[in-house]
Amino acid sequence: MALVLTEEQELLRHSAREFVTKNSPLKRVRALRDSRDPVGFSRELWSEMAQLGWLGIIFPETFGGAGLGYMDLIVVMEELGRNLLPEPMLANVLLGGNAILLGGNESQQQTLLPPLIEGKLLLTVACHEPRARYDLHRVATRADRSGRGWQLSGTKTLVPDGNVADRLVVAARTAGAATDRDGITLFLVNRSASGVSVTPQSVVDSRNAAVVSLDKVPVTEADVVGEVDHGGELLAAVIDRASVGLCAEMLGGMSAAFEMTLDYLKTRTQFGVLIGTFQALKHRAAKLYTETELARSAVMAAAQAVDTNDRDLPLLVSLAKARCSDSFVLIVNEGIQMHGGIGMTDEHDIGLFAKRARAAQLTFGDAAYHRNRYAELSGY
């Protein structure tokens, strides 16, 4: 397995970094946070990203996509992570888009994927529930038969970009008990549908999230994504692929935080000398570099596993997510400490990365969860 980028992917990295640096400096992220912007991102910038083809990287050309793979996608996701770009790539492409690509019927794909790729439709997945922690199969939201369709009732929390999404892919139980692996079905729901209530949530990294309450929301057979009672497997496949994209974003964040810290070590003087010349700080910086490179290898291995349909994909996803969760938090913690007092202030950008690290490590399962999952998948 060659964990290197092709010449074309290096060119993509260069153009993505140039675009993100020009259009989304960290002061923009800070301004969105401080103004409590109700949208949380720029629809104009989102449209430009669509025109660049980023939203369609993993989708087939028949739907207007680029027909590329996850090795190409992680290049872009890493660059977005370097500047903490808040635009909804994770929710729209890796969650909502993947749900339709992997499980949607031909009509759903033809109807939803082209506008999604064009940046005209926002689609996300609502699967997390109170007290479920990271268990995708702990679904209490019910889908009760009503005529030829169903009525959905329940509550979903921490729905990524749920407050701005046009449509939601909702996991609901059509059979069995709340913890059964089978009996879960995915449904398409309009955010404006009768019985849907959306409440924005305050998240530590200021990204969009929402509580979605469902009160006898009517859905039909045409709204089913995948197979009735077998949505659990589809949901797990979607979350695994979304986790690869999230890990790439985390890789970009930890790389930027490390570089920020390294620059500070090279310019800050103490006792008349640069603090970067202190042996103890050199050792700590070397440790952070090693952590970043280990995370990079794990993310690239997981991305290649998606592209080659490797049967070890779940194993490699858990490896990458555990590695990135630990490394990102360690790097921002060390960065704050090596910045000294200024690192503790909100005015310094290292704090923005610390907040993102805390939120990202918990998304789709923290390091402990994925170490345990890795062990179980390995037969322990």
N, C-alpha and C positions, 0 to 999 in steps of 0.2 A: 504494500500500500504506500504510494508516493504522496506524502503529506506536503505537497508544494502546489503553488498556483501556476496556471498556464500563463502564457504571455497575454492572452486576451483577458484573463481575470485580473492580471496586474494592471492592465489599461483601465479596466472597469474600476478597480480600487482607486486609481489616480483621479479619474473623472468624478467618482463619488465623493472623494475627500475634498476635491476642489469645490464641488457644488455645495456640500454641507458647510464647509468653512466660510464660504461667501454668504450663504443664505441663512445660516442658523448658528451664529455665535452663541456662547453660553449666556451672554447678557439678554438674548431673546428669551431663552428658557426662564431666566430669572424674572423678566418682565411679565411673561405669561402667568407665572406663579403669583407674583405680587399683586397683579391686577385682578386675580381670581377670574380670569377669562372663562366664560361659560362654555365655550367650545373646547378650549384647552390646546388648540393647535391652529395652524393657518390653512384654511381651505385652498387659498391661492397656491401656497407651497405644495400642498398635497396634489393639486392639479398638475403642477410642474413635474413632480415626481412620477406621476402617471405618464406624462408625455415623454419622459426619459425611458419609460418601459420598465421601471423598477417594480411596479405593482403586478406585472405580468411575467416576471422572470420564470416562475415555476409552472406556469399554465401553458397548455398546448396552443399552438398557433391557430388552431381551428376556432378558438374563442378570442383571438386577438392577443394572445400571450407570446412570449419569446421562445417557449419550448426549451428552456435551459434547465439547470438543475440547482440543487442546494449548495453545491460548491460555488456557484455564481451568486446565489442569494446571500450566503454568509459574508461574502465580500462587502456587499452593500450594508447588511445589518451591522457589521463591525464598525463601518464608518458612521452610521447613524448613532451608534452607541458612544463613539468618541466625543460627540457633541451633545449627547442626551436628547436627541431629536424626539419630540413628543408626538409626531404624526403617527396615525394608527396602523402601522405596518403589521404589528403583531396580531392585533384583533382582526383586522380586515383581510389580510392575505393569509397569514399562517393559521388562524383559527377559522373564521367564517369561510374564507375562500377554500381552504383545505377540506372543510366539511362537505362542501358542495362538490368539489373535484373528486374526492374519494368515495362519497356516498350518494351524491345527488343523481337523480335520473336525467335522461337527456333533456327533457323540458326544463328542469331546474337549472341545469348547466347552461343551456342556451339563453335562458332568461336572465340569470343572475351574474354569470362570470364576465361577460363582455362589459356591462356597466361598472362592475367592480374593478376590472382592470383599467378602465378609463377614469377611475376616480370619482364616478358619479353615484356610486352606491356604497354605503358603509354597512358591513355585515360582521357580526361577532357571534361568539358562542357563550351561552349562559348555562354553566354546568355546576359551578361551585355552590354548595349549600351550607347553612349554619351547622356547626358541629361535625361537618363531614371531613374536616382537615384536608387531606390530599386524596381521599378515597373516591375515585370517580364513580364507583358503583353504589355509593351511599346516596341514593336519590329518593327523597321523600315526596317531591313534587309529583302529583298524580295526573294521569290522563285517563279520565273516565269516559266510557263510551256514551255517545249522545247521537242517536240516529245513525247516520253513515259516517260520522266523524267522532271527535273527542272534545272534551272540555278540560283545559289545563288549570290546575290550582296548586299554588305553592310559592316559595320564595327562593330567589337566586341572589347570592351576594358576590361582591367583587367581580362583577361582569365587566371585562375590559372594554372601555369606550361604550358601555351600555347606554350612557346618557345621550350619546350623539348618533348611535347606530340607527339605520333605517329599518333593518330587520335583524332578528335574533334567531339563532339555532338553539333551541331549548331542549335539554335532556329531561325527560319525564318518565315516570314508571307506568307502564301499561299492564304489568303483571308482576306477581311475586311480592316479597317483603322488601323493606327499605334498603337492605344490604345485599340482596341477591345480585349475582353477576348478570344473570339473564333478566329479561323483562323490562329493559330500558329502551325507549324509542326517542329518536331525535325529530323535532318538529320545527318548521319554519313559522315564525310569528312576526307580524308587523308590530313595531314599537307603538304605533298609534291605534292598535286594535282595541276593541272594547274589552275591559277587564284587565288591561296592562297598566301598571303604575311603575314609573321609573323615578328613583330618588338618587341623585348624585352622592357619592361617598368621598370623604376626605381621606386621601392616601398620603403617606409620609413623603413620597417623591413627587407629589402634585400631578401624577398622571390621572387620566380619566378612569373612573370606575363607578359602578352603580349597583344599587339594590333593585332588583326587578321583582315586583309582586304580581302574581297571576291569580285572577279570581274568575274562574269559569270561563277562560278564554277559548272561544270556539276555533277549532282547526279541522281540516278535512283530510281525506286520503291524499290529496295532491300536495299537502304540506309535510308529509312524512319524508324524511331524509334517510335513505338506507332502508333497512328492513324493520318491520314492527317486531318488538321484543329483542332485537339483536343490535341495538344501537351502542351498547357498551363497548364492543370491539372497535367499532368505527370511531367512537369518541377517544378511545385509548390511542388509536393510530394518529388521530388529529393532534392530540396533546403531545405525543412523541415528536412529531414534526415541528410543532410550534416551539417545543423546548429547544430544538436545534437552533432555530432562529433566535430565540431569547439568549441562548448561550453565546452566540456570535455577538449579539448586542452587548452582553456582559463583558466579553473579551475586549471589545472596543472601549468600554468604560474603564476597565482596569488598566488598559494600556495607556489611556489618556491620563488617568490619575497617577500612574507610575512616572510617566514623562514629566508631569507637573511637579512631582516631588523631586525628581532627579534634577530638573532645572533649578529648583530652590536650593538643593545641596550644592550646586555649582556657583551660586551667586551670594548666598547668605554667609556673612563673616561673623566669627565669634572668637574672642581672644586674639584678634588680629589675623586670623586665617580663615579660609573657606571651610565650612563645616563638612563639606564633601571630602575633605582630606582626612577626616577622622576615621580610623580603621573600623571602629564599631559600626559607624554609619555605612561604610563601604560594604561590610558584610551583610547588613540588613538590606541594602539596595540590591546586592547580588541575589539574595534570597527572593526578593520580589520579582526580579527579572526571570529567575528560574520558574517561579509560580506562573508567570504570564505565558511562558513558552510551553509549559506542560498543559496549561489550559488550551492554548492554541492547537496543539496536537490532538487533544481530545475532541475539540469542536470539529476539526477537519475530518477526523475519523468518523464521527457521527454523521456529518454531512455526506461523506462518500457512501456510508452505509445506506442512506436514503436513496441516493442516486443509483446504487447497484442493487437495491432491494435485498440487502443483506439480512439474513434471518437473525443475526445478532444485533439488529438495530435497537431494540429496547435496552439491551445490555449496554451498548455504546452511548445511548442517550443518557442513561443513568450515570455512567462514568463521567460524561461531559458536564452534566448538571451538578453533580457532587463536586467535581473539580472546580468549576467556575464559581459556584456558591461560596466555597471556602476561600478561593483565591481573591475574588473581588472584595469580600469583606476584609480579609487580611491586608490587602494592598491599600484600601482607603483608611483603615485604622492606623497602619504604619505611616501613611502619608500625613494624616492629621497630627500624629505625634512628632514626626520629623519636621513639620512646619512650625511646631511650637505653639505659642499662644495665638498667633494669627490664624492657625488652622482650626481653632475652636470657634471663630467668629463666623456669622452668617455671610459676611461680606466676601469671604474667600470662597472660590469656586470648588475647592476640594470637598466642602460640605455638601454640595449638590450631588457629587458622585457617591458620597457616603449614604445619602438618603436613597439614591437609586439602587445601590448595592443591597440595602436592607430590604427593599421591596422586591427586587428581582430574585434574591435568594429564596424567598418564600413562594414565589410564583411557580406553579406546577410541581411543587415539592422541594423541600429544603435538602441540604447535604445529607443529613441523617436519614431522611426518608429514602433518598436515592442510593445511599450505601446499603441500606437494608434491602431495597429492591434488587440491586446488583447481586447481592448474596443469594437471594431467593432464586433469581433467574439462573444463577450459577449452580444451583442444586444444594445450597446450604440451608 
